[in-house]
Amino acid sequence: MKFWCCSLLLSLSVSTHAAPDAPTFNDMDALLAEKGLVQRLGSQFQQATSVVGDAASELVLNAMGFLGVPYKYGGNSAETGFDCSGFVRAVFEKSVGKVLPRRSDQQAAATQPIERAELKPGDLVFFNTMRRAFSHVGIYVGDGKFIHSPRAGSTVRVEDMRKAYWETRFNGARRVPVASSETSQLPN
């Protein structure tokens, strides 16, 4: 089953500039109601969320809470803005308490390579956007989409990795390694 629930989340326009509190599926129900989609999609959303792991779901929902936060080079907070790696680092630290390295190339080096076909929500996706490997990073949310902080003048948003721009620049996928005490916290 594809994680269509992530597609639904991505298609809904949510903009919040404060660091999100730990979102819940009740928050998602409220968002669906606000958009007039509860009756049509509510039960299907609940079924789909049971398929996605709790930690991965929380991580993706936390990431979605930052939609609309402005890009800032070197930024690492919702209050001042994020660059790509600062965004990923903040989401992982807030969601699962995992502190990743600061730069995207360092994040790639500190994580486990996986095949693109193995991607699950919460995995990292890397791109060559500056004529060097692993110069951009985002968080995979499912259904071929990822969330990231793209560039100056933009905000945290969701994009489709299958679009030509991203497809030609894709560098690889990585999974955040987990210690035995963290096994229940991260997607595997």
N, CA, C and O of each residue as an XYZ file, in Angstrom:
752
protein
N       0.838     -1.176      0.000
C       0.000      0.000      0.000
C       0.885      1.242      0.000
O       1.775      1.377      0.840
N       0.646      2.122     -0.916
C       1.403      3.371     -0.931
C       0.927      4.245      0.212
O      -0.202      4.113      0.686
N       1.759      5.099      0.630
C       1.412      5.960      1.753
C       0.706      7.195      1.226
O       1.224      8.310      1.283
N      -0.497      6.960      0.712
C      -1.281      8.048      0.130
C      -1.593      9.106      1.168
O      -1.840     10.264      0.832
N      -1.582      8.701      2.443
C      -1.881      9.698      3.467
C      -0.860     10.821      3.416
O      -1.192     11.979      3.666
N       0.387     10.480      3.092
C       1.404     11.520      2.978
C       1.098     12.433      1.807
O       1.324     13.641      1.883
N       0.579     11.856      0.710
C       0.197     12.676     -0.435
C      -0.892     13.648     -0.032
O      -0.874     14.816     -0.420
N      -1.847     13.152      0.757
C      -2.914     14.009      1.226
C      -2.345     15.141      2.061
O      -2.714     16.302      1.882
N      -1.446     14.801      2.972
C      -0.835     15.827      3.815
C      -0.123     16.863      2.964
O      -0.174     18.060      3.246
N       0.537     16.390      1.927
C       1.325     17.279      1.096
C       0.458     18.203      0.275
O       0.847     19.335     -0.011
N      -0.714     17.728     -0.108
C      -1.563     18.546     -0.959
C      -2.321     19.608     -0.174
O      -2.867     20.546     -0.754
N      -2.353     19.458      1.140
C      -3.027     20.445      1.972
C      -2.062     21.578      2.278
O      -0.907     21.332      2.627
N      -2.506     22.771      2.154
C      -1.640     23.920      2.381
C      -1.703     24.321      3.845
O      -2.718     24.822      4.328
N      -0.590     24.088      4.542
C      -0.509     24.422      5.953
C       0.679     25.345      6.124
O       1.771     25.049      5.640
N       0.482     26.437      6.792
C       1.593     27.345      7.026
C       1.626     27.716      8.496
O       0.676     28.292      9.026
N       2.736     27.378      9.152
C       2.920     27.723     10.548
C       4.362     28.134     10.735
O       5.273     27.472     10.236
N       4.570     29.203     11.437
C       5.934     29.706     11.580
C       6.507     29.476     12.967
O       7.640     29.877     13.233
N       5.775     28.856     13.834
C       6.306     28.529     15.153
C       6.708     27.071     15.160
O       6.151     26.264     14.416
N       7.656     26.735     15.983
C       8.056     25.337     16.100
C       6.846     24.544     16.544
O       6.190     24.906     17.521
N       6.539     23.454     15.831
C       5.330     22.719     16.167
C       5.516     21.924     17.456
O       6.597     21.414     17.746
N       4.431     21.837     18.216
C       4.424     20.895     19.318
C       4.255     19.533     18.687
O       3.921     19.438     17.506
N       4.475     18.483     19.444
C       4.338     17.146     18.887
C       2.929     16.995     18.324
O       1.959     16.967     19.081
N       2.809     16.897     16.981
C       1.480     16.789     16.391
C       0.913     15.401     16.635
O       1.644     14.434     16.852
N      -0.387     15.332     16.595
C      -1.048     14.055     16.760
C      -1.974     13.839     15.583
O      -2.188     14.733     14.765
N      -2.517     12.639     15.511
C      -3.461     12.382     14.442
C      -4.754     13.140     14.671
O      -5.526     13.336     13.733
N      -5.011     13.579     15.919
C      -6.148     14.454     16.165
C      -5.931     15.793     15.478
O      -6.879     16.395     14.973
N      -4.672     16.267     15.456
C      -4.339     17.485     14.726
C      -4.658     17.298     13.249
O      -5.187     18.201     12.600
N      -4.336     16.131     12.728
C      -4.587     15.858     11.317
C      -6.086     15.803     11.065
O      -6.556     16.271     10.028
N      -6.847     15.233     12.009
C      -8.305     15.219     11.868
C      -8.844     16.640     11.796
O      -9.732     16.934     10.995
N      -8.304     17.528     12.640
C      -8.746     18.921     12.633
C      -8.420     19.588     11.298
O      -9.224     20.351     10.763
N      -7.238     19.293     10.770
C      -6.853     19.858      9.479
C      -7.765     19.341      8.372
O      -8.202     20.108      7.514
N      -8.050     18.045      8.389
C      -8.960     17.473      7.396
C     -10.342     18.117      7.488
O     -10.971     18.399      6.468
N     -10.810     18.350      8.724
C     -12.112     18.985      8.915
C     -12.096     20.407      8.367
O     -13.035     20.836      7.697
N     -11.019     21.130      8.659
C     -10.891     22.509      8.190
C     -10.944     22.579      6.666
O     -11.497     23.524      6.103
N     -10.371     21.587      6.003
C     -10.338     21.560      4.537
C     -11.575     20.883      3.942
O     -11.680     20.753      2.722
N     -12.519     20.447      4.799
C     -13.742     19.816      4.314
C     -13.536     18.399      3.804
O     -14.284     17.935      2.944
N     -12.540     17.713      4.320
C     -12.225     16.381      3.810
C     -12.500     15.257      4.805
O     -12.237     14.094      4.500
N     -13.020     15.576      5.980
C     -13.196     14.547      7.012
C     -14.114     13.431      6.554
O     -13.744     12.260      6.641
N     -15.292     13.760      6.073
C     -16.237     12.715      5.696
C     -15.714     11.880      4.537
O     -15.923     10.667      4.499
N     -15.042     12.513      3.605
C     -14.573     11.805      2.425
C     -13.332     10.968      2.708
O     -13.195      9.875      2.160
N     -12.421     11.459      3.558
C     -11.141     10.792      3.728
C     -10.804     10.377      5.153
O      -9.820      9.667      5.358
N     -11.574     10.789      6.129
C     -11.243     10.540      7.524
C     -10.918      9.101      7.864
O      -9.861      8.841      8.439
N     -11.785      8.155      7.531
C     -11.528      6.762      7.895
C     -10.373      6.183      7.095
O      -9.601      5.380      7.618
N     -10.244      6.576      5.842
C      -9.116      6.093      5.036
C      -7.805      6.608      5.604
O      -6.810      5.883      5.614
N      -7.788      7.850      6.077
C      -6.577      8.402      6.681
C      -6.205      7.610      7.922
O      -5.037      7.271      8.112
N      -7.184      7.311      8.772
C      -6.906      6.546      9.986
C      -6.345      5.167      9.652
O      -5.424      4.702     10.324
N      -6.884      4.504      8.624
C      -6.370      3.195      8.222
C      -4.931      3.320      7.729
O      -4.084      2.495      8.071
N      -4.655      4.333      6.938
C      -3.313      4.497      6.377
C      -2.296      4.808      7.457
O      -1.157      4.347      7.374
N      -2.673      5.578      8.467
C      -1.716      5.922      9.508
C      -1.328      4.711     10.334
O      -0.252      4.695     10.931
N      -2.172      3.708     10.380
C      -1.811      2.499     11.116
C      -0.740      1.705     10.386
O      -0.042      0.900     11.003
N      -0.597      1.916      9.085
C       0.411      1.217      8.294
C       1.787      1.837      8.505
O       2.786      1.120      8.566
N       1.850      3.151      8.617
C       3.107      3.865      8.803
C       3.495      3.755     10.272
O       2.645      3.905     11.150
N       4.773      3.492     10.548
C       5.230      3.369     11.927
C       4.973      4.627     12.721
O       4.979      5.728     12.172
N       4.746      4.467     14.026
C       4.462      5.612     14.885
C       5.565      6.658     14.844
O       5.281      7.850     14.722
N       6.836      6.223     14.946
C       7.947      7.170     14.957
C       8.063      7.892     13.627
O       8.265      9.105     13.589
N       7.934      7.143     12.528
C       8.018      7.769     11.209
C       6.858      8.737     11.022
O       7.041      9.820     10.467
N       5.676      8.362     11.475
C       4.513      9.241     11.358
C       4.728     10.524     12.142
O       4.449     11.615     11.644
N       5.220     10.398     13.363
C       5.464     11.578     14.192
C       6.531     12.463     13.553
O       6.400     13.687     13.530
N       7.583     11.838     13.036
C       8.651     12.593     12.407
C       8.115     13.377     11.204
O       8.410     14.563     11.058
N       7.338     12.727     10.352
C       6.773     13.392      9.168
C       5.796     14.485      9.591
O       5.805     15.573      9.015
N       4.960     14.215     10.579
C       4.028     15.242     11.049
C       4.764     16.428     11.659
O       4.365     17.574     11.451
N       5.829     16.169     12.409
C       6.641     17.275     12.937
C       7.227     18.091     11.801
O       7.214     19.321     11.846
N       7.738     17.417     10.787
C       8.297     18.120      9.625
C       7.227     18.981      8.959
O       7.495     20.121      8.577
N       6.019     18.441      8.819
C       4.922     19.190      8.193
C       4.562     20.438      8.996
O       4.098     21.433      8.440
N       4.777     20.376     10.289
C       4.493     21.535     11.122
C       5.363     22.729     10.795
O       5.037     23.853     11.179
N       6.470     22.510     10.090
C       7.369     23.603      9.716
C       7.090     24.157      8.312
O       7.809     25.041      7.845
N       6.064     23.649      7.642
C       5.736     24.181      6.315
C       5.569     25.694      6.404
O       4.906     26.204      7.307
N       6.174     26.397      5.466
C       6.056     27.852      5.437
C       7.143     28.607      6.173
O       7.233     29.828      6.045
N       7.984     27.907      6.952
C       9.089     28.586      7.628
C      10.084     29.037      6.564
O      10.440     28.244      5.692
N      10.541     30.282      6.611
C      11.430     30.785      5.567
C      12.817     30.136      5.575
O      13.320     29.694      6.608
N      13.409     30.098      4.381
C      14.787     29.627      4.229
C      15.725     30.692      4.784
O      15.511     31.890      4.597
N      16.761     30.237      5.466
C      17.833     31.136      5.893
C      19.128     30.345      5.845
O      19.247     29.297      6.480
N      20.097     30.843      5.094
C      21.399     30.184      5.016
C      21.982     30.049      6.414
O      22.092     31.034      7.143
N      22.354     28.830      6.787
C      22.894     28.575      8.114
C      21.844     28.510      9.205
O      22.174     28.325     10.376
N      20.570     28.661      8.826
C      19.493     28.692      9.808
C      19.195     27.323     10.395
O      19.292     26.300      9.718
N      18.828     27.330     11.675
C      18.534     26.065     12.325
C      17.379     26.144     13.310
O      17.277     25.314     14.214
N      16.507     27.135     13.144
C      15.336     27.213     14.017
C      14.146     27.792     13.248
O      14.308     28.515     12.264
N      12.960     27.455     13.723
C      11.744     27.965     13.090
C      11.622     29.476     13.283
O      11.030     30.166     12.453
N      12.176     29.978     14.362
C      12.080     31.409     14.646
C      12.925     32.245     13.676
O      12.516     33.335     13.276
N      14.098     31.733     13.303
C      14.989     32.494     12.423
C      15.008     31.981     10.992
O      15.459     32.684     10.087
N      14.523     30.766     10.778
C      14.530     30.156      9.453
C      15.483     28.974      9.399
O      16.310     28.786     10.291
N      15.357     28.179      8.338
C      16.155     26.967      8.165
C      16.859     26.954      6.827
O      16.333     27.465      5.838
N      18.052     26.369      6.789
C      18.576     25.890      5.525
C      18.233     24.405      5.488
O      17.627     23.898      6.431
N      18.604     23.697      4.426
C      18.146     22.312      4.265
C      18.613     21.405      5.396
O      17.815     20.664      5.971
N      19.892     21.460      5.714
C      20.415     20.554      6.735
C      19.995     20.975      8.135
O      19.820     20.123      9.006
N      19.830     22.268      8.366
C      19.333     22.745      9.653
C      17.908     22.272      9.896
O      17.539     21.924     11.017
N      17.115     22.265      8.835
C      15.738     21.768      8.921
C      15.722     20.282      9.296
O      15.025     19.880     10.227
N      16.492     19.475      8.566
C      16.536     18.035      8.833
C      17.022     17.776     10.254
O      16.464     16.949     10.975
N      18.050     18.483     10.636
C      18.615     18.303     11.983
C      17.577     18.631     13.061
O      17.421     17.881     14.025
N      16.872     19.745     12.896
C      15.867     20.157     13.880
C      14.720     19.154     13.966
O      14.251     18.847     15.062
N      14.268     18.645     12.836
C      13.161     17.690     12.837
C      13.557     16.408     13.558
O      12.792     15.899     14.376
N      14.738     15.881     13.266
C      15.168     14.643     13.917
C      15.400     14.839     15.410
O      15.065     13.969     16.214
N      15.972     15.977     15.778
C      16.217     16.222     17.196
C      14.901     16.359     17.955
O      14.745     15.788     19.035
N      13.962     17.105     17.404
C      12.669     17.316     18.057
C      11.824     16.043     18.084
O      11.166     15.754     19.084
N      11.842     15.292     17.001
C      10.963     14.128     16.876
C      11.448     12.908     17.633
O      10.665     12.239     18.308
N      12.744     12.613     17.525
C      13.253     11.370     18.095
C      14.485     11.560     18.973
O      15.071     10.585     19.446
N      14.876     12.803     19.190
C      16.017     13.059     20.049
C      17.350     12.688     19.430
O      18.344     12.569     20.146
N      17.396     12.505     18.144
C      18.621     12.124     17.438
C      19.278     13.393     16.884
O      18.672     14.110     16.088
N      20.503     13.665     17.303
C      21.225     14.845     16.828
C      22.095     14.434     15.645
O      23.031     13.646     15.785
N      21.770     14.974     14.495
C      22.534     14.702     13.275
C      23.608     15.770     13.095
O      23.508     16.853     13.672
N      24.639     15.471     12.295
C      25.636     16.506     11.986
C      24.977     17.723     11.337
O      23.833     17.642     10.890
N      25.680     18.834     11.285
C      25.105     20.081     10.803
C      24.980     20.172      9.286
O      23.948     20.630      8.794
N      25.976     19.760      8.539
C      25.966     19.929      7.073
C      25.387     18.704      6.373
O      25.463     17.590      6.891
N      24.808     18.917      5.193
C      24.178     17.823      4.452
C      25.172     16.729      4.065
O      24.835     15.547      4.133
N      26.388     17.096      3.660
C      27.369     16.063      3.305
C      27.772     15.251      4.532
O      28.033     14.053      4.428
N      27.823     15.904      5.698
C      28.122     15.196      6.948
C      26.960     14.278      7.335
O      27.178     13.183      7.852
N      25.732     14.724      7.085
C      24.568     13.893      7.363
C      24.580     12.648      6.478
O      24.227     11.558      6.929
N      24.983     12.811      5.227
C      25.072     11.657      4.323
C      26.118     10.668      4.826
O      25.895      9.458      4.804
N      27.251     11.180      5.275
C      28.332     10.316      5.752
C      27.959      9.590      7.046
O      28.472      8.503      7.310
N      27.078     10.174      7.850
C      26.723      9.601      9.151
C      25.503      8.684      9.096
O      25.065      8.175     10.127
N      24.958      8.473      7.915
C      23.755      7.666      7.780
C      24.001      6.481      6.851
O      24.993      6.447      6.124
N      23.093      5.518      6.882
C      23.267      4.273      6.131
C      22.660      4.389      4.735
O      21.482      4.715      4.595
N      23.470      4.120      3.690
C      22.925      4.151      2.327
C      21.850      3.085      2.147
O      21.981      1.964      2.638
N      20.790      3.450      1.440
C      19.746      2.502      1.066
C      19.408      2.732     -0.399
O      19.720      3.784     -0.956
N      18.779      1.762     -1.012
C      18.334      1.907     -2.397
C      17.091      2.799     -2.433
O      16.324      2.863     -1.472
N      16.918      3.471     -3.542
C      15.748      4.343     -3.688
C      14.450      3.555     -3.502
O      13.484      4.073     -2.942
N      14.428      2.331     -3.959
C      13.241      1.482     -3.840
C      12.924      1.126     -2.390
O      11.811      0.695     -2.089
N      13.886      1.302     -1.495
C      13.702      0.974     -0.072
C      13.201      2.162      0.748
O      12.959      2.013      1.946
N      13.041      3.333      0.138
C      12.656      4.532      0.877
C      11.365      4.339      1.666
O      10.382      3.784      1.175
N      11.408      4.819      2.908
C      10.243      4.844      3.785
C      10.142      6.250      4.364
O      11.146      6.959      4.442
N       8.937      6.663      4.771
C       8.820      7.977      5.408
C       9.808      8.110      6.559
O       9.953      7.207      7.383
N      10.483      9.250      6.598
C      11.482      9.508      7.626
C      12.907      9.306      7.151
O      13.845      9.737      7.821
N      13.092      8.655      5.999
C      14.438      8.500      5.443
C      14.894      9.824      4.841
O      14.079     10.702      4.557
N      16.203      9.956      4.651
C      16.766     11.174      4.071
C      17.006     10.976      2.587
O      17.384      9.890      2.147
N      16.784     12.029      1.821
C      17.077     12.015      0.388
C      18.045     13.155      0.096
O      17.893     14.266      0.602
N      19.047     12.854     -0.736
C      20.121     13.806     -1.015
C      20.173     14.131     -2.500
O      19.851     13.310     -3.359
N      20.596     15.368     -2.767
C      20.651     15.871     -4.134
C      21.926     16.677     -4.346
O      22.473     17.258     -3.409
N      22.386     16.701     -5.586
C      23.526     17.511     -5.994
C      22.964     18.773     -6.634
O      22.643     18.781     -7.823
N      22.845     19.831     -5.854
C      22.280     21.086     -6.363
C      23.327     22.182     -6.522
O      23.029     23.269     -7.017
N      24.566     21.887     -6.096
C      25.618     22.907     -6.148
C      26.893     22.358     -6.785
O      28.001     22.755     -6.423
N      26.725     21.454     -7.721
C      27.851     20.815     -8.414
C      28.786     20.075     -7.460
O      29.989     19.973     -7.697
N      28.204     19.565     -6.380
C      28.952     18.684     -5.484
C      27.960     17.716     -4.834
O      26.807     18.058     -4.570
N      28.437     16.519     -4.590
C      27.586     15.471     -4.040
C      27.041     15.862     -2.663
O      27.723     16.498     -1.860
N      25.823     15.470     -2.425
C      25.165     15.639     -1.128
C      25.113     17.098     -0.672
O      25.280     17.388      0.513
N      24.885     18.004     -1.604
C      24.822     19.421     -1.252
C      23.428     19.857     -0.805
O      23.251     20.988     -0.353
N      22.440     18.975     -0.926
C      21.082     19.301     -0.488
C      20.445     18.057      0.118
O      20.682     16.942     -0.347
N      19.633     18.252      1.159
C      18.986     17.132      1.849
C      17.545     17.481      2.182
O      17.204     18.639      2.422
N      16.709     16.451      2.192
C      15.317     16.576      2.608
C      14.880     15.287      3.285
O      15.646     14.328      3.374
N      13.654     15.277      3.754
C      13.083     14.108      4.435
C      12.003     13.514      3.549
O      11.064     14.199      3.144
N      12.150     12.230      3.256
C      11.160     11.532      2.437
C       9.869     11.388      3.238
O       9.897     10.994      4.404
N       8.729     11.711      2.605
C       7.445     11.618      3.299
C       6.525     10.568      2.700
O       5.438     10.327      3.226
N       6.942      9.941      1.611
C       6.128      8.910      0.975
C       5.620      9.349     -0.384
O       5.605     10.536     -0.710
N       5.206      8.367     -1.168
C       4.612      8.606     -2.482
C       5.492      9.463     -3.394
O       4.984     10.277     -4.165
N       6.812      9.279     -3.306
C       7.736     10.002     -4.176
C       7.955     11.454     -3.801
O       8.516     12.211     -4.593
N       7.533     11.860     -2.627
C       7.636     13.261     -2.227
C       8.560     13.422     -1.024
O       8.757     12.499     -0.234
N       9.116     14.617     -0.913
C       9.984     14.939      0.219
C       9.729     16.362      0.673
O       9.234     17.191     -0.090
N      10.073     16.636      1.923
C       9.909     17.969      2.492
C      11.298     18.524      2.770
O      12.177     17.808      3.250
N      11.490     19.800      2.466
C      12.817     20.411      2.601
C      12.723     21.923      2.649
O      11.664     22.510      2.427
N      13.852     22.534      2.942
C      13.980     23.985      2.896
C      14.872     24.290      1.694
O      16.092     24.154      1.781
N      14.276     24.700      0.573
C      14.992     24.687     -0.698
C      16.043     25.762     -0.968
O      17.157     25.426     -1.368
N      15.732     27.025     -0.766
C      16.681     28.073     -1.187
C      16.225     29.438     -0.677
O      15.099     29.604     -0.208
N      17.125     30.400     -0.780
C      16.814     31.771     -0.375
C      15.573     32.265     -1.108
O      15.398     32.009     -2.300
N      14.724     32.968     -0.389
C      13.495     33.500     -0.971
C      12.350     32.504     -0.975
O      11.260     32.814     -1.456
N      12.584     31.317     -0.446
C      11.556     30.277     -0.423
C      11.272     29.875      1.022
O      11.835     30.440      1.959
N      10.400     28.903      1.184
C      10.027     28.411      2.507
C      10.054     26.884      2.509
O      10.124     26.257      1.452
N      10.000     26.293      3.698
C       9.910     24.842      3.816
C       8.678     24.390      3.037
O       7.585     24.928      3.211
N       8.873     23.399      2.182
C       7.771     22.924      1.343
C       7.993     21.475      0.935
O       9.046     20.888      1.183
N       6.976     20.926      0.309
C       7.011     19.553     -0.179
C       7.175     19.583     -1.688
O       6.576     20.407     -2.380
N       8.001     18.668     -2.186
C       8.216     18.572     -3.632
C       8.178     17.118     -4.056
O       8.346     16.210     -3.242
N       7.957     16.918     -5.325
C       7.931     15.586     -5.909
C       9.313     15.269     -6.460
O       9.815     15.977     -7.332
N       9.926     14.210     -5.954
C      11.270     13.813     -6.398
C      11.283     13.356     -7.851
O      12.348     13.292     -8.465
N      10.124     13.041     -8.408
C      10.060     12.542     -9.784
C      10.065     13.659    -10.827
O      10.146     13.393    -12.026
N       9.977     14.908    -10.369
C      10.086     16.026    -11.315
C      11.506     16.066    -11.866
O      12.459     15.703    -11.177
N      11.634     16.501    -13.088
C      12.921     16.450    -13.800
C      14.063     17.090    -13.014
O      15.158     16.532    -12.946
N      13.813     18.251    -12.422
C      14.884     18.936    -11.691
C      15.474     18.027    -10.617
O      16.692     17.864    -10.544
N      14.622     17.437     -9.787
C      15.085     16.600     -8.684
C      15.580     15.246     -9.176
O      16.555     14.707     -8.651
N      14.921     14.709    -10.162
C      15.310     13.398    -10.702
C      16.761     13.416    -11.196
O      17.523     12.488    -10.926
N      17.134     14.465    -11.914
C      18.496     14.528    -12.479
C      19.556     14.853    -11.428
O      20.745     14.647    -11.670
N      19.151     15.348    -10.291
C      20.110     15.731     -9.245
C      20.132     14.766     -8.058
O      20.889     14.968     -7.108
N      19.308     13.723     -8.108
C      19.229     12.769     -6.993
C      20.581     12.110     -6.771
O      21.174     11.565     -7.702
N      21.074     12.160     -5.516
C      22.371     11.588     -5.129
C      22.254     10.287     -4.379
O      23.189      9.486     -4.374
N      21.132     10.063     -3.751
C      20.969      8.838     -2.994
C      20.058      9.015     -1.804
O      19.649     10.119     -1.445
N      19.757      7.875     -1.208
C      18.887      7.829     -0.043
C      19.674      7.269      1.132
O      20.582      6.457      0.954
N      19.323      7.704      2.318
C      20.000      7.258      3.520
C      18.964      7.022      4.616
O      17.899      7.639      4.644
N      19.314      6.115      5.509
C      18.493      5.854      6.687
C      19.320      6.220      7.906
O      20.508      5.906      7.974
N      18.702      6.875      8.854
C      19.389      7.270     10.079
C      19.626      6.012     10.914
O      18.680      5.298     11.248
N      20.899      5.740     11.253
C      21.179      4.551     12.061
C      20.611      4.707     13.460
O      20.551      5.807     14.009
N      20.198      3.590     14.017
C      19.631      3.641     15.355
C      20.395      2.712     16.277
O      20.795      1.614     15.889
N      20.588      3.168     17.495
C      21.172      2.316     18.524
C      20.056      1.444     19.072
O      18.881      1.754     18.874
N      20.392      0.382     19.743
C      19.377     -0.548     20.238
C      18.343      0.142     21.121
O      17.177     -0.251     21.117
N      18.738      1.149     21.868
C      17.773      1.851     22.726
C      16.859      2.764     21.933
O      15.824      3.200     22.437
N      17.239      3.062     20.679
C      16.423      3.959     19.849
C      15.611      3.196     18.822
O      14.875      3.814     18.054
N      15.715      1.893     18.778
C      15.091      1.091     17.735
C      13.613      1.398     17.573
O      13.117      1.448     16.447
N      12.903      1.603     18.663
C      11.482      1.851     18.551
C      11.168      3.284     18.136
O      10.010      3.615     17.883
N      12.191      4.137     18.062
C      11.942      5.544     17.774
C      12.029      5.908     16.304
O      11.377      6.866     15.888
N      12.791      5.202     15.505
C      13.009      5.592     14.127
C      12.493      4.556     13.155
O      12.381      3.379     13.498
N      12.174      4.990     11.927
C      11.744      4.030     10.919
C      12.877      3.095     10.599
O      14.042      3.484     10.677
N      12.560      1.860     10.238
C      13.612      0.919      9.849
C      13.255      0.197      8.590
O      14.027     -0.635      8.115
